[in-house]
Amino acid sequence: MGLYEDLGGEPAVNAAVDIFYRKVLKDDRISRFFTGVDMVHQAAKQKSFLTMAFGGPNNYTGLDMRKAHAHLVEQGLNDSHFNAVVEDLGATLKELKVPDHLIAKVAAVAETTRADVLGR
Amino acid sequence: MPQVVFQGSSYEAGGQSVLDCLTARGHAVPSACRAGVCQSCLMRAVRGLIPEPAQKGLTPAMVARRLFLACQCVPSQDLEVALADDVIERIEARVCAIESLNEEIRAVQIRPQGRFEYRAGQFVRLFMDARTSRNYSLASVPALDDALIMHVRRVPGGRVSGWIFEHLEIGDTVTISEAFGDCFYLPGRPKQDILLLGTGCGLAPLYGIVRDALNHGHLGRIHLYHGSRDACGLYLNEPLSRLAAIHPNLRYRPCISEGPSAEGYCAGTPLGVALEDNPDLSGWRVYLCGNPQMVEAARMQTFLAGAGSSEILADPFLPSGTEAAPAPNLQ
């Protein structure tokens, strides 16, 4: 079985998405990147991101990631912010009692997007 | 072979998704992930059976509106589809009552000629002529009211509201669209707590939703906060207070955000007063209607207070084009 199935598939994403998004919005290190964004679209994007990080179905490419974050890189998005998001993701999964070895796998998938997200 | 019907044309689906079928014929349908996740390609089924995978992950309100994900929808039989917010039908209706609710808001009652389906809290587009139209929320409840009831605020310089206030008379025939919007009461979770926040004539859909919920015998708390700058901007205080007196689970709080406080009113914005009363909104369903800035601020704050993102239903009253005055900041 793949990571997505191990985590519980779409219901697991649905359980995680609000907790994760709330953590991100309340995180002073990164909340400024979310001011003024349309919450409805943002929630759908968070769900796409989590689905991808969970190893689920997605058609996102490195180029999409670059384009989507280019304006944030201009505003100073850097490694510390990326790390904060990965940390919030880990804390979300911990809260949902996901075992540590699966959390590590999710973090590893998220890590593969670092260069694209930060435009390097 | 199943056909996809869209904007008057019929196409063979040929085992493709509705999205692929329509974009291959040059139609612009919004899309992004093409994996059933981002919900950019939401469309509405006008006629026909929606395959189950096409509604996976949608909220109950979306399913009730027959929305589906075009990228995940491979029709097994003929399916007529529309963009999620396209007007498909135009219906004649007769004006049967006009009543003043306060200095700037009137209740206009219309009776559709023929069958008309809607849910309390949805809105219709009212056409002044072939090209000029505005959306008005419905304050009526299908099970309780014979007519559709709209609350129309006179917008300074507004063409359609000006026409309604100056020219519309009882007995006139008007044209409306079918009903739109996902801001409506969903039976099925009678014990869920419900929070409703509205400014100005954003009360219209909330008034419908509250009465619909009570009519369904809703058991959870129903807390309605209606805000305006001053007491003159509020309306329906009496019928709402009467309802609250006979339904112990209904709380009605009129809020005044500017000027001196007055007896019988809360000082502050609906959002501020509501969060003071209930700082933890975990498990609540939230309805937000009216001023767009209030709606967006409340969407964020109620989410941070614990309401689930799919449990927050909003209907921001956007000013139309340039002829409408900017909406007053009532948040």
Boltz contact constraints between the chains, C-beta under 6 A:
constraints:
  - contact:
      token1: [A, 18]
      token2: [B, 308]
      max_distance: 6.0
  - contact:
      token1: [A, 18]
      token2: [B, 309]
      max_distance: 6.0
  - contact:
      token1: [A, 39]
      token2: [B, 299]
      max_distance: 6.0
  - contact:
      token1: [A, 39]
      token2: [B, 300]
      max_distance: 6.0
  - contact:
      token1: [A, 43]
      token2: [B, 309]
      max_distance: 6.0
  - contact:
      token1: [A, 44]
      token2: [B, 38]
      max_distance: 6.0
  - contact:
      token1: [A, 44]
      token2: [B, 39]
      max_distance: 6.0
  - contact:
      token1: [A, 47]
      token2: [B, 37]
      max_distance: 6.0
  - contact:
      token1: [A, 48]
      token2: [B, 33]
      max_distance: 6.0
  - contact:
      token1: [A, 48]
      token2: [B, 37]
      max_distance: 6.0
  - contact:
      token1: [A, 48]
      token2: [B, 38]
      max_distance: 6.0
  - contact:
      token1: [A, 51]
      token2: [B, 37]
      max_distance: 6.0
  - contact:
      token1: [A, 57]
      token2: [B, 35]
      max_distance: 6.0
  - contact:
      token1: [A, 58]
      token2: [B, 35]
      max_distance: 6.0
  - contact:
      token1: [A, 59]
      token2: [B, 33]
      max_distance: 6.0
  - contact:
      token1: [A, 59]
      token2: [B, 34]
      max_distance: 6.0
  - contact:
      token1: [A, 59]
      token2: [B, 35]
      max_distance: 6.0
